């Protein structure tokens, strides 16, 4: 068994499979960005990007206004108010993501090109180390996509099935309903017709942006986090395995320069995603609390409502944990790199005083961390803090409900 495990052919086959998986991962993220209307690429014109991005913003924000209009009719019902507020917070997300990507368009170009060049360099030298943590980033994106898709379909499928059933069975009078709750300033017919189907199409588009825009932006953050952490880990391994003093000196100089570029990339990543992460910090704890409170108040609940609540709560937990997990990966890889320099043979190498000074400065720097507007670090502690906050809000809502 040990001979087979150490067989170079098996290792090469595993590496090739990981390489194929990485290319598929990269293409999938790009495809989702395109379908979500937020792809920023030099091969696409700026006009096209602004048109699709503005469409996402317009449709999602307009739905939030219609939902707010509906919530005004139920100010005396705490459960419905909490439910509508939660939906409103969720549908703001695609609009915010699209706006951030349009505003930071040039930084996205620079971030993508810099990370892609650095990662491809390391990939050509050591594929096994560069792709070692691929599954930790690739698999969560599949899980989150499945959860988001299930949540959106649980909203869209029941009214769609109901419409098809009434048409097939020639039911009279027909009573149709839209996928998402909303109140328009005008009357929408419930017995079909062009106006109803136009509104139904509008809801389908809103659900489409919810599915692909949110999932693509979250996956892109994970993709960049994977590249940054993998580059740091390959540099750590490279420094630990060098034996020649002359080769070590040149490699150390290169690693210090690459660390500077990665530090700039992490600042750009933080700048682009800081509002998105801050919204998640503020909203997800409220949404988790609202969903648990909504579930605790139901006495007569359908299977569809149970499934919807379960998938929605799972989605918010997974989304929060995914960001926290990716941020922790970057910080951990940065710590390993600094330790790799510290325990290497740099004091005995033939480095000039300028390079030695840069090495000392690199070791003295704090590990790379992603922060949301300098308010909170994106790590596993952030996930536990959100859960604690959600439970505090839940007990507060229970107290208000009992007092009312």
C-alpha positions in Angstrom: 0.0 0.0 0.0 2.8 2.4 0.8 4.5 1.7 -2.5 1.3 2.6 -4.4 0.9 5.7 -2.3 4.4 6.9 -3.2 4.2 5.9 -6.8 5.1 9.0 -8.9 2.5 8.0 -11.5 -0.3 8.2 -8.8 0.9 11.5 -7.6 1.0 12.9 -11.2 -2.5 11.6 -11.8 -3.7 13.3 -8.6 -2.0 16.5 -9.6 -3.5 16.4 -13.1 -7.0 15.8 -11.6 -6.5 18.8 -9.3 -5.3 20.9 -12.2 -8.5 20.1 -14.2 -10.6 20.8 -11.2 -9.0 24.2 -10.7 -9.6 25.1 -14.4 -13.2 24.0 -14.0 -13.5 26.0 -10.8 -12.1 29.1 -12.5 -14.5 28.8 -15.5 -17.5 28.2 -13.2 -16.9 31.3 -11.2 -16.5 33.3 -14.4 -19.7 31.9 -15.9 -21.7 32.7 -12.7 -20.4 36.2 -12.8 -21.6 36.5 -16.4 -25.0 35.1 -15.5 -25.3 37.3 -12.5 -24.7 40.4 -14.5 -21.5 41.5 -12.6 -18.7 40.2 -14.7 -16.0 42.8 -15.0 -13.5 41.8 -17.8 -11.4 43.7 -20.2 -12.8 41.6 -23.1 -16.3 43.0 -22.3 -17.1 46.7 -23.0 -17.6 49.0 -20.1 -21.0 50.0 -21.5 -22.2 46.4 -21.4 -21.0 46.0 -17.8 -22.7 49.2 -16.7 -26.0 48.3 -18.5 -26.2 44.8 -16.9 -25.0 46.1 -13.5 -27.6 48.9 -13.5 -30.3 46.4 -14.4 -29.5 44.3 -11.4 -29.5 47.4 -9.1 -32.8 48.8 -10.6 -34.7 45.5 -10.4 -33.6 44.5 -6.9 -34.0 48.0 -5.3 -37.4 48.4 -6.9 -38.5 45.1 -5.5 -37.3 46.3 -2.0 -39.6 49.4 -2.4 -42.6 47.2 -3.3 -41.8 44.9 -0.3 -41.6 47.9 1.9 -44.9 49.1 0.6 -46.4 45.8 1.6 -44.9 45.8 5.1 -46.7 49.1 5.8 -50.0 47.2 5.7 -48.8 44.8 8.4 -47.3 47.1 11.0 -49.4 45.4 13.7 -48.1 41.9 12.9 -44.6 41.4 14.2 -44.1 38.0 12.5 -44.9 39.4 9.0 -42.9 42.5 9.7 -39.9 40.4 10.6 -40.4 38.2 7.6 -40.6 41.1 5.1 -37.6 42.9 6.7 -35.6 39.8 6.2 -36.5 39.5 2.6 -35.8 43.1 2.0 -32.3 42.7 3.5 -31.6 39.7 1.2 -32.8 41.5 -2.0 -30.6 44.5 -1.2 -27.5 42.2 -1.5 -27.4 41.8 -5.4 -27.8 45.6 -5.8 -25.0 46.4 -3.4 -22.7 43.8 -4.9 -23.3 45.1 -8.4 -22.7 48.7 -7.3 -19.4 47.8 -5.6 -18.2 46.0 -8.6 -19.1 48.9 -10.9 -17.4 51.5 -8.7 -14.3 49.3 -8.1 -14.1 48.1 -11.7 -10.5 49.1 -12.3 -9.3 47.6 -9.0 -11.0 44.4 -9.9 -9.0 44.3 -13.1 -5.7 44.9 -11.3 -6.5 42.4 -8.5 -7.5 39.7 -11.0 -4.5 40.2 -13.3 -2.0 40.4 -10.4 -3.2 37.3 -8.6 -3.6 35.3 -11.8 0.0 36.1 -12.9 1.5 35.2 -9.5 -0.6 32.1 -9.1 0.3 30.8 -12.6 4.0 31.3 -11.8 3.7 29.2 -8.7 1.6 26.7 -10.5 4.3 26.1 -13.1 6.8 25.5 -10.3 4.9 23.4 -7.8 1.4 22.3 -8.8 1.0 19.9 -5.9 1.5 22.5 -3.2 -0.4 25.3 -5.1 -3.5 23.1 -5.4 -3.3 21.3 -2.0 -6.2 23.3 -0.5 -8.4 23.5 -3.6 -11.1 21.3 -2.2 -11.5 23.5 0.8 -12.6 26.3 -1.5 -14.2 24.5 -4.4 -16.6 22.3 -2.5 -18.2 25.1 -0.3 -19.1 27.0 -3.5 -21.1 24.0 -4.7 -22.9 23.7 -1.4 -23.8 27.4 -1.2 -25.0 27.3 -4.8 -27.3 24.3 -4.1 -28.7 26.0 -1.0 -29.4 29.4 -2.8 -31.0 27.5 -5.7 -33.2 25.5 -3.4 -34.3 28.6 -1.5 -35.2 30.5 -4.7 -37.0 27.4 -6.2 -39.1 27.0 -3.1 -40.4 30.5 -3.7 -40.8 30.2 -7.5 -42.0 26.6 -8.0 -45.3 26.4 -6.0 -47.0 29.4 -7.8 -45.6 28.2 -11.1 -46.9 24.7 -10.6 -50.3 26.2 -9.5 -50.5 28.3 -12.6 -49.7 25.3 -14.9 -52.2 23.0 -13.0 -55.1 25.6 -13.3 -54.4 26.1 -17.1 -54.2 22.3 -17.7 -57.4 21.6 -15.8 -59.2 24.7 -17.1 -60.0 25.8 -13.6 -62.5 28.7 -13.3 -62.2 31.2 -11.8 -58.4 31.2 -11.9 -56.5 32.6 -8.9 -52.8 33.1 -9.6 -50.1 34.4 -7.2 -46.6 35.8 -7.7 -43.5 34.0 -6.3 -42.4 36.7 -3.9 -44.6 38.9 -1.6 -44.9 42.5 -2.8 -47.4 45.3 -3.1 -47.3 47.4 -6.3 -48.7 50.9 -6.6 -51.1 49.6 -9.2 -53.5 46.7 -9.4 -52.1 43.3 -10.6 -54.8 40.9 -12.0 -54.9 37.5 -10.3 -56.7 35.7 -13.1 -53.8 35.8 -15.7 -53.4 38.1 -18.7 -50.4 40.0 -20.1 -50.0 42.3 -17.1 -49.9 39.4 -14.6 -47.3 37.4 -16.7 -45.2 40.5 -17.0 -45.1 40.9 -13.2 -44.3 37.1 -12.9 -41.4 37.6 -15.3 -40.2 40.5 -13.2 -40.2 38.2 -10.2 -38.3 35.5 -12.1 -35.6 38.0 -13.0 -35.3 39.2 -9.4 -34.9 35.5 -8.3 -32.3 35.0 -11.0 -30.2 37.9 -9.7 -30.6 36.5 -6.2 -29.3 33.1 -7.3 -26.4 34.0 -9.6 -25.3 37.5 -8.4 -25.0 36.6 -4.7 -23.4 33.2 -5.4 -21.0 34.5 -8.0 -19.7 37.3 -5.8 -19.3 35.0 -2.8 -17.5 32.4 -4.9 -15.2 35.1 -6.4 -14.1 36.1 -2.9 -13.3 32.5 -2.2 -11.4 32.1 -5.5 -9.2 35.1 -4.7 -8.7 33.9 -1.1 -7.6 30.5 -2.5 -5.1 32.1 -4.8 -3.6 34.4 -2.1 -3.4 31.6 0.5 -1.9 29.1 -2.0 0.8 31.5 -3.2 1.8 32.2 0.4 1.9 28.4 1.2 4.0 27.6 -1.9 6.5 30.3 -0.9 6.7 28.8 2.6 7.4 25.4 1.2 9.9 26.8 -1.2 11.9 28.5 1.5 11.9 25.4 3.8 13.2 23.0 1.1 16.1 25.1 -0.3 19.6 24.0 0.6 21.9 26.0 -1.7 22.9 29.3 -0.1 23.1 31.2 -3.4 19.8 29.8 -4.6 18.3 30.6 -1.2 19.3 34.2 -1.3 17.7 34.8 -4.7 14.6 32.9 -3.8 14.2 34.9 -0.6 14.4 38.2 -2.5 11.7 37.0 -4.8 9.5 35.8 -2.0 9.8 39.2 -0.2 8.8 41.0 -3.4 5.9 38.7 -4.0 4.7 39.2 -0.4 4.6 42.9 -1.0 2.4 42.4 -4.1 0.1 40.0 -2.1 -0.2 42.5 0.6 -1.4 45.0 -1.9 -3.8 42.4 -3.4 -5.3 41.8 0.1 -5.8 45.5 0.5 -7.6 45.7 -2.8 -9.7 42.6 -1.9 -10.7 44.3 1.4 -11.5 47.6 -0.4 -13.8 45.9 -3.0 -15.6 43.6 -0.6 -15.7 45.7 2.6 -19.2 47.0 2.2 -20.5 43.6 1.1 -19.0 41.9 4.1 -20.2 44.7 6.4 -23.8 44.3 5.1 -23.4 40.5 5.8 -22.2 41.3 9.4 -25.1 43.6 10.1 -27.8 41.7 8.2 -27.1 38.0 8.6 -27.4 38.0 12.4 -30.8 39.8 12.1 -31.9 37.4 9.4 -30.9 34.3 11.3 -32.7 35.7 14.4 -35.8 36.6 12.3 -36.0 33.2 10.7 -35.7 31.4 14.0 -38.3 33.7 15.5 -40.6 33.1 12.5 -40.2 29.3 12.9 -40.9 29.4 16.6 -44.2 31.3 16.1 -45.8 28.8 13.6 -48.4 26.5 14.9 -49.8 25.3 11.5 -47.0 25.1 8.9 -46.8 23.4 5.6 -43.9 21.2 4.3 -43.0 23.9 1.8 -42.7 26.5 4.6 -40.6 24.2 6.7 -38.3 23.4 3.8 -38.0 27.1 3.0 -37.1 28.1 6.6 -34.5 25.3 6.8 -32.8 26.2 3.5 -32.9 29.9 4.3 -31.4 29.5 7.7 -28.8 27.1 6.3 -28.0 29.6 3.5 -27.3 32.4 6.0 -25.1 30.2 8.2 -23.2 28.8 5.2 -22.6 32.2 3.7 -21.3 33.7 6.9 -19.1 30.6 7.7 -17.7 30.6 4.1 -16.5 34.2 4.4 -15.1 33.6 7.9 -13.4 30.3 6.7 -11.8 32.0 3.7 -10.5 35.0 5.7 -9.0 32.6 8.3 -7.2 30.7 5.5 -5.5 33.9 4.3 -4.4 34.8 7.8 -3.2 31.3 8.6 -1.2 31.1 5.3 0.3 34.5 6.1 1.4 33.3 9.5 3.0 30.2 8.0 4.9 32.4 5.5 6.4 34.6 8.2 7.3 31.5 10.3 8.9 30.0 7.1 11.2 33.1 6.8 12.0 33.1 10.5 13.0 29.5 10.6 15.0 29.6 7.3 18.7 30.2 6.9 18.4 33.8 6.0 20.8 35.1 8.8 23.6 33.0 7.2 22.8 33.9 3.6 24.7 36.4 1.4 22.0 39.1 1.5 22.8 42.8 1.2 21.7 45.1 4.0 18.7 46.4 2.0 17.3 42.9 1.5 18.0 42.0 5.1 16.0 45.1 6.2 13.1 44.1 4.0 13.2 40.6 5.4 13.1 41.9 9.0 10.2 44.3 8.1 8.3 41.4 6.5 8.7 39.2 9.6 7.6 42.0 11.9 4.4 42.7 10.0 1.1 41.4 11.3 -0.5 38.5 9.4 -2.6 39.5 6.4 -6.2 39.9 7.6 -9.3 41.0 5.7 -11.4 43.6 7.5 -14.8 45.1 6.9 -14.4 48.9 7.1 -11.8 48.3 9.9 -14.7 47.3 12.1 -14.3 43.5 12.2 -11.7 41.0 11.0 -13.0 38.3 8.7 -12.2 35.1 10.5 -13.9 32.2 12.4 -14.4 34.5 15.4 -16.6 36.7 13.3 -18.9 33.7 12.6 -19.3 32.9 16.4 -20.0 36.6 17.1 -22.8 36.7 14.5 -24.4 33.6 16.0 -24.2 35.1 19.5 -25.7 38.4 18.2 -28.5 36.5 16.4 -29.5 34.6 19.6 -29.5 37.9 21.6 -31.8 39.5 19.0 -34.0 36.4 19.1 -34.5 36.6 22.9 -35.2 40.4 22.5 -37.9 39.7 19.9 -39.5 37.1 22.1 -39.6 39.6 25.0 -41.3 42.2 22.7 -43.8 39.6 21.4 -44.8 38.6 24.9 -45.0 42.3 26.0 -47.2 43.0 23.0 
